[in-house]
Amino acid sequence: MTAWVALFQNYQNVVIADPVEWLLNSGKSSKLQAVIAKCVVPIVVFFGLLIFICIYLGVRKPTKHFQSEAKADKESLLINFDTIRVGTNNFSDANKIGQGGFGRVYKGKLFNEQEVAIKRLCSISGQGDTEFKNEVFLMSRLQHRNLVRLLGFCFEKEERLLVYEFLPNKSLDNFLFDPIKRAHLDWKTRYKIIEGIARGLLYLHEDSQQRIIHRDLKLSNILLDADLNPKISDFGFARLFNVDQTQVKASKIAGTYGYMAPEYARHGKLSTKLDVFSFGVILLEIVSGQKNGGFRNGENVEHLLSFAWTNWRNGRAANIIDPTLNNALGDEIVRCIHIGLLCVQEKVADRPTMASVVLMLDSHSFALPVPLQPAYFMITRCSSVYQFSEFGCLETGSNEQKIDSADASTNEASISSLYPR
């Protein structure tokens, strides 16, 4: 104590600009350095660990928060089976508005006479308890104007039912491939649909609480409301990603032929670029009014991606555009074809993100790169009719044809039982 008092008395009138430097340069600098090291190093290590823990918890918290809130929401969305049965008049045929491999869809009235759509899964649909719970888990938390809204569900005994907002115009393929309804899809409406799908996907990939890959994006999973605004539906095969994940290996292939990216269909490599590829196919279908699985062009049957790329590259983009789009904005349509071809390129790295796609659609001054040859490219030299299957191209006409193809595909139904190589 006496030494410290003497030290204070000797230096109390001295102005010290840098106390640390002064201590280090004083007579007992080596001892002071050792003391400071013993004091400072543990403090630095402590705060370093504290910062690391805070960052770790900050990354982990959204997932736990997302899951806990989803669990609470699921409980609030649970609906008694008898309530649904009464609301659909005991699932009468008069209330049935659709049917597919998953089961049937009924129109009903619940929640103070609110009209709803009820998807009743059948036991042989292939969409089991895992997919059902997955869809409830995701849809209970997702809120976006371009995603269909889940209102409730029922999980009793053998019954698996999903209750959605009712969308009177059904699915996009129902409109696009109907010769009468197609007349309502002028270019302004189609462009609005394209933009809406893009924004819905951007929300799933980047703007929601978790990164989500839909995995089964196709025309029949795009529903239209009364004003023909698009809403993405059917999240049974959707995959939840961590924020820091970019690609995973899927143990089982799920989706629809014709909309699957090649790296996923062949090897099970799953990333957001799978949805980008599916979006590109949908965009080209909307612009052309043709199905991706194959369409007749004169005496030949064309594959949409190959047909679009060949004509665009040769300066004949007008051949791709739906003839019913009379006097439409030609430059804007051609730009959309260009964007669609960028999305269906063979290599994952060549495809844009959905953030880039939205920017391309919003800003016509945004320069577009030149697209490379699309996946599943085919060169067809034939006059016969052929059809696509899951595993190749089946010839049904003459043998005077040659098809060079990486893969052929169809887009008739979702699959969930194949395993990647």
N, C-alpha and C positions, 0 to 999 in steps of 0.2 A: 504493500500500500504506500509506503514512504517513497519508493522509487517512482510510482505513478504520480504522486503529488509533486515531487521535484520536477518531473518531466513536464507536468502541466504548468508549473510556475515559470519554468524556463521558456516555454513557448506560448504562453497565453496571449502575448501581445503580437504574435506573428500571424500574418494572414496566409493561410494555406490554400493555394489554388487547387491542388489535387491531393487530397489526403492519402489516397492509396499510393500514389507515386512517392509522396513524402515518406510514408512508412517503409516502403521498399528500399528507399535510398538512405535511410537512417542508419545509425551505427550497427544495429543488430538486424540487418536486412535479411540475412539468411534464416535466422530464427523466425522473424516476422513472416517471411515467405512461407515457411513451413506451417505456421499457425493459420495463415490465410488459406493455404491450400487445403488444410484439414477442415476448415469452416466452409469454404466456397464450393469445393468439389461435391460434398454431399448435398448441398443446397441445389446446385445445378442438376445433379442426377435426380433429385427428388422432383424438381419442377419439370424436368424432361419426361420422367415417367408419368407425372400428372397430366401433361399435355398429350402424351401418347394414349393414355387411358380415355381422356375426353374425346379424342378423335375416333378411337375405336368404338366407343359407345355411341358416338354421333352417327357412325356408319351403320351400326347394328340396330339402333333404335327404330328407324323407319320400318324394317321388316317386322319386328315384334309389335310395333304399334299398328301396322297394317293388319297383321294376323289377329290381334286382340280385338280391334274394332270390327273386323270382318265377322268374327265369332259373335260379337254382340248383335251385329246387324242381322246375321242369319237367324238368330233366335227371334228377333222382332218380325222377320219376314215369313215365319212358319205359318202355314194356313192349313186348317183342318180339311181332310179329304171330303167330308160330307158337305162342307161349304162350297167346294169346287164342283162337286157332283150336282148340287142343286143349281149352281150358277150356270151350268152347261146343259141343263135339262137332262140330267143323267147321261151325258155324253152322246146326245142324240145325233143322228146323221145330219139333221137339219142345221146343227151348230158346227159341223165339221167344215173347216175352211182350207185344209191342206193335209197332205200325207206324204211321208218319205220313208227312207230306210230306218230312221230313228223312231218313228211312230206317227201319231196323228196330232194335228193342231185343231183346236176348237175355239170358237168365239164364245165368250161368256160374259156374265155381268156379276161383278163383285164390288165390294167397297162402295156402298151407297150407289148402286146401279152404274158404276164405272165399267165401260167396256174393256175387256181384256182378251188377250190371246193366251191359250193354255196349251202347252206342249206336253202331251202324255207319252212318255217313252214306253216302248214295248220291250219285253224281256229279251227278244232276239235282235235288237237294234244294233248291238255292238257298242252302244254307249252305256257302259256299266256304271256301277256306283262311283267309281273313281272319277269318271268324266262328269257325272252328275254333280258330285260334290265340288269338283274343280270349277264348274260353271257357276254354281251358287257362290262359292268363295270369292271368285273374281268379280262377278257382276254385282254383288252386294256392295262393293266399294267403288266401282267405276262410275263416274258421272261426267258425261260429255254429250253435247247435242247430237253428235254423229255416232253414238252407241245406243243400241236398244236398251231400254230401262227395265230391269228386273223388279217386279212388284211383290213377288212372293214365290213360295215353293211348298211342295208337299212330299214327305218322305215317310210313308206308312206302309208297313208290310211289303207287298210286292209293287206298290204304286210309287212312281217317280214322276212328279209333275212340276213344270216350271210355268210361272205366271208372269207374262210380259205385258207391257203397254200394247194396246191394239193399234196396228198400222194398217189402214184400210187398203192401201195399194199393193200389199203383199211384197214379193221380192222383185228385184231388178230384172232378172231373166224373164219373169212373167210379163213384164212390160216390153222389154227390148226385142224379144223374139215373137211377139204377137203382132201380126201385120196391121191390126186396127189400133191397138194401144200405142204402138210405136210412133204413130202420128203425133202423139202428145209430147214426145221427146224431141223437141227442137234443140238446136245447138246450145242455146242459152241454158236450157234445163240440164242437158247432158254435162255441160261444163260445171254447173253447180253441183251435180252429183259427183263428178270426178274430184272437185275440190273438197267436198264434204268427206269422201272416203279417205283422201290424203290427210286431212286434218284429224280424222278419227284415229288413223294409224299413227300419226305423229304423237298424239296424246298417249297411246299405248306404249310407244317405244321410248318416249323421252319426258312427257309432261305429267304422267300419273305418278302415284307414290312408288310404284315398282315398274320395272321394265317388263313388258308383256309382249310375247309373240303369239299371234292369233293361230297360225299354222293351218287354217282351213278357210282362207279368204277366197271367195268365189262369188259369182253373180247371185246365186240363190241364197247366199248369206248376207246380202245387202238388201235391207228392207226399205220401203218408201212410205213416208207419212202422207197425210192428206195434201200437202204442198209439194210432194215429190222430193222432199229432203231425204238424203240417204242416212241409214243407221246400220252400223255393223252389228251382226248378231251371231249366235251360236259359238260360244266360247268353251265348248266341251273339250276341245283338243288344245286349248291355249296353254302356253308354258310361261311360268313366272321365272324371271331372271333376276339375279342380284345386279346392283348398279354397276359393279366393276366387271361383270361378265360380258364377253363379246361373242363367244361361241361355245357350244357344248356338243357332245356326241349323244344323240338320241338313241335310246335302247330299242325303241319301236317307232316305225314310220306311221304317221297319222296325217291325213289330209286327202286331197283330191287330185287324181291324175290330170295333167294339163295345166294345173296351177302350182305344181311343186317345182321348186328350184332344183337343178340337177345335182348339186352337191348334197342336198338333203335326200332326194329320191334314191341316189346311188349309195351314199356313204353315211347318211344320218347326221350330217353336220348341220347344226341348227343355229341360226342367228337371225337378227332382224332383217337381214337381206333376203330371207325366205319370203317374208311378207311383201318386201319391195318387188320381188319377182312376180308374186301373185297379183299385186296392184298393177304392174305393167301389162299383164295379160288382160285384166279387167278393162284397163284403159283402152287397149286396142280393140276389145270386143265392143265397147261403148261407141267408139269412133266408127268402126266398120259395120256394126250391126250383125256381125257374124260370130259363130261359135268357134272357140279355139280348137275343138277336137277334130275339125275337118268340115269344109263346106265346098259345094260345087261351084266351079268357075268355068262356065262353058262346058267342055267335055271332060275337064279334069277336076279332081278333088284336091283342094289346097289345104295346107296347114297354115293357120293364121300368122304365126310368128315369122315363118319363112316367107310367106306371101307379102307381109308388110315390109320386111327388111329389104327384100329384093326390089320391090316397087319403089320404096323410098330412096334406096341407093341409086336407082336408075332414073330418078327424077320424075317418077310417075305416081306420086303420092295420091293423086286424084282417084286412082284405081282402088285405093284402100278405103276411102270415105263412103259412108252409107249414102246411097243415092237419094234417100228421102230428105237429106239435109240440103235442101235447095237454097241457094243464095245465102249460105251461111258464111261465117268469117273464115275464109280459106286459110289465111296465114295462121290464125289461132289453132285451127284444126291440125294443120301440118306440124305446128310446134308441139301439140299434144302427142301426135304420132311419134315425133322425135323423142319426147320424154318417155313414152311407153317403151320404145326400143332401147333406151338407156337402161331401163329397169329390168329388161329380160335378157341382158347380156350373160354370156356363159360364165365368166369369172365373177366371183363374189366381190372382189376389190373394185371391179369396173362399175358395179351398180351404185347409184347414188343412195344416200340416206333419205329417209322421208322428210327430214328437215330441208334437205336440198331440193327435193321434189316440190315441196310447198313453195319454196322460194322461186323455183322455176315457173310454177303456175301463177304466182302473184306478180312477178316482175318479168315482163316481156323483154326487158333490156338485158336480162341475165343471159350471158353467152352460154350456149350448150355445146358440150364436147361431141365429137362424132361417135356414134354408137358402133360397136363391133358386132360381128355376126352373133345372132341370138342363140340361146340354147335350143337343142332339139332341131337344129336346122336341117331341112330336107330339100333335096333337088328332085323334083318329080318330072318324069318324062313318060307320061302314060295317057291313055284315053279311057282306061277302065276305072271302075269304082273300087276303092279300097276303104277299109274301115280300121280304126285304131283300137288297139286293145291295151291291157295293162303292160304287156311284155313285148310288144312289137307291133308291126304293121301287117295286117292280114289281107292278103290279096283275094278278091272275090270276083275279079273280071279276067281279062286276057292277061297273058304273061308278057306282054310287050311294055313293061314298065321297069324303071330303075329308080330306087329310092335310096339315097345316101342319108343316113340318119343316125344321130347319137342315141336317141331314144324316141319312141313314139308314145303318145299318151292320149288318154280320154278324160273327159271331165264329167262323167255321169254321176258318180257317187263317191262319198268319202270312204276312206279305208283306214283301218287302224290295227292291222294284224301282220304287216310285213316287217322284216328285220333288215337293217342295213348291212351291206357287205363290209 
